[in-house]
Amino acid sequence: PRFDHGDIPLDDRHISEVYHNGRIWPFVSGYFAIAAARKGRIDIFAEEMLRLIDLSEQKGTFAEFYELDKSFAEKRRRQLWSDTGYLGMVYQGLFGMIFEVEGIVFSPSKPYPQDFVETEETISLLNVRYRRAVLDIHVKGFGNQVASFKIN
């Protein structure tokens, strides 16, 4: 999510040679955004989700990792584990689904439109298969305080 070189003088060549450092890893961004949502930091959640959406739109795919300038090697495109970072943000952050042994706990974190993309008041996640059920989930409003919850 965030990488600070601090006071260490590194040139681009050196950073690109260090596989796990100095890069943006979408699945890690997903974990970071989900943690922010669960801790009530919708601002950080929205920022990270927008960043990942922006990265995916660079070449219409989720890459394994991105350089700090948003570029990536072609052989690193179309990475399912990076897709799951984004899907985690949707399911576990935006819709607040926490999967537990007893069932699903809902704690949505829906950013306000001024902090996020143009968002309708009600968003929906349809045909979610969970155990022996197919769920249609609708979140109305903004923020992270649930005023009511209905199930039919």
C-alpha positions in Angstrom: 0.0 0.0 0.0 2.6 2.6 1.0 6.4 2.3 0.6 8.8 4.8 1.9 12.4 4.7 0.9 13.2 6.8 3.9 16.8 8.1 3.8 18.2 5.1 2.0 19.6 6.3 -1.4 18.3 3.8 -4.0 18.3 4.3 -7.7 15.6 2.7 -9.9 17.8 -0.1 -11.1 18.4 -1.3 -7.5 14.7 -1.1 -6.5 13.7 -3.1 -9.6 16.2 -5.8 -8.7 14.7 -6.3 -5.2 11.7 -8.5 -5.9 9.5 -7.9 -2.8 10.5 -4.4 -2.0 9.6 -1.1 -3.6 6.6 -2.4 -5.4 2.8 -2.3 -5.0 1.3 -5.8 -4.5 -2.5 -5.7 -5.0 -3.2 -8.6 -2.7 -1.4 -6.8 0.1 -3.3 -3.6 -0.7 -6.4 -5.7 -0.3 -5.5 -6.8 3.2 -4.5 -3.3 4.1 -7.8 -1.8 2.9 -9.8 -4.5 4.6 -8.0 -3.9 7.9 -8.7 -0.1 7.5 -12.4 -0.8 6.9 -12.7 -3.1 10.0 -11.0 -0.4 12.1 -13.5 2.2 10.9 -11.0 4.1 8.7 -13.2 4.5 5.6 -10.9 7.3 4.3 -8.0 4.9 4.1 -10.2 2.1 2.7 -11.5 4.4 0.0 -8.0 5.7 -0.9 -6.6 2.1 -1.2 -9.5 0.9 -3.2 -9.3 3.8 -5.6 -5.6 3.3 -6.0 -6.1 -0.4 -6.9 -8.9 0.5 -9.4 -6.6 3.0 -11.0 -3.8 0.5 -11.3 -6.1 -2.1 -12.8 -7.2 0.4 -15.4 -3.7 1.1 -16.7 -3.8 -1.9 -19.0 -7.2 -3.5 -18.2 -5.8 -6.1 -15.9 -4.5 -6.8 -12.4 -0.8 -7.4 -12.5 1.2 -9.5 -10.0 2.8 -6.3 -8.8 3.3 -2.7 -10.0 6.3 -0.5 -10.0 5.9 2.8 -8.1 5.3 4.6 -11.5 2.3 2.2 -12.1 4.1 0.2 -14.8 4.5 -3.6 -14.8 6.1 -6.3 -16.9 3.8 -7.9 -19.4 4.6 -11.3 -18.1 3.2 -10.2 -14.7 -0.3 -9.4 -16.0 -3.6 -11.3 -15.3 -2.8 -12.5 -11.8 -5.7 -14.1 -10.0 -4.3 -13.5 -6.6 -4.2 -9.8 -7.4 -7.8 -10.0 -8.5 -8.7 -11.5 -5.1 -7.1 -8.4 -3.4 -9.7 -6.3 -5.1 -12.6 -8.8 -4.5 -11.6 -8.8 -0.9 -12.0 -5.1 -0.8 -15.5 -5.5 -2.3 -16.8 -8.4 -0.2 -15.0 -7.7 3.1 -14.6 -4.0 3.0 -17.4 -2.3 1.0 -20.1 -4.9 1.9 -18.4 -5.8 5.2 -18.8 -9.5 5.0 -16.9 -11.4 7.7 -17.2 -15.1 7.2 -17.3 -17.0 10.5 -18.2 -20.6 11.5 -21.7 -19.6 12.6 -22.4 -17.5 9.5 -21.7 -14.1 8.0 -21.3 -10.9 10.0 -22.0 -7.7 8.1 -20.1 -4.5 8.8 -20.1 -2.5 5.6 -17.8 0.4 5.0 -19.2 2.5 2.2 -17.3 5.7 1.5 -19.1 8.9 0.9 -19.2 10.0 -2.8 -16.9 12.9 -2.3 -14.2 10.5 -1.1 -14.8 7.8 -3.6 -16.3 7.2 -7.0 -19.8 8.3 -8.1 -21.7 5.9 -6.0 -25.5 5.3 -5.8 -27.0 5.5 -2.4 -27.8 1.7 -2.7 -25.2 -0.7 -4.0 -25.9 -4.4 -4.6 -24.0 -7.6 -4.6 -26.2 -10.2 -6.3 -26.3 -14.0 -6.5 -23.7 -14.6 -3.8 -23.5 -18.3 -3.1 -23.0 -19.1 0.5 -23.5 -22.6 1.9 -27.0 -23.6 0.7 -28.2 -20.1 0.0 -28.0 -17.6 -2.8 -27.8 -14.1 -1.3 -28.7 -10.7 -2.8 -27.1 -8.1 -0.6 -28.0 -4.4 -0.7 -26.2 -1.6 1.2 -28.1 1.7 1.4 -26.5 4.9 2.6 -22.9 5.8 3.4 -20.4 5.3 6.2 -20.0 2.4 8.5 -22.9 2.6 10.9 -25.7 0.1 10.1 -29.1 1.6 10.8 -31.1 -1.5 9.9 -30.6 -4.9 8.5 -33.3 -6.9 6.7 -33.4 -10.5 5.5 -36.2 -12.3 3.8 
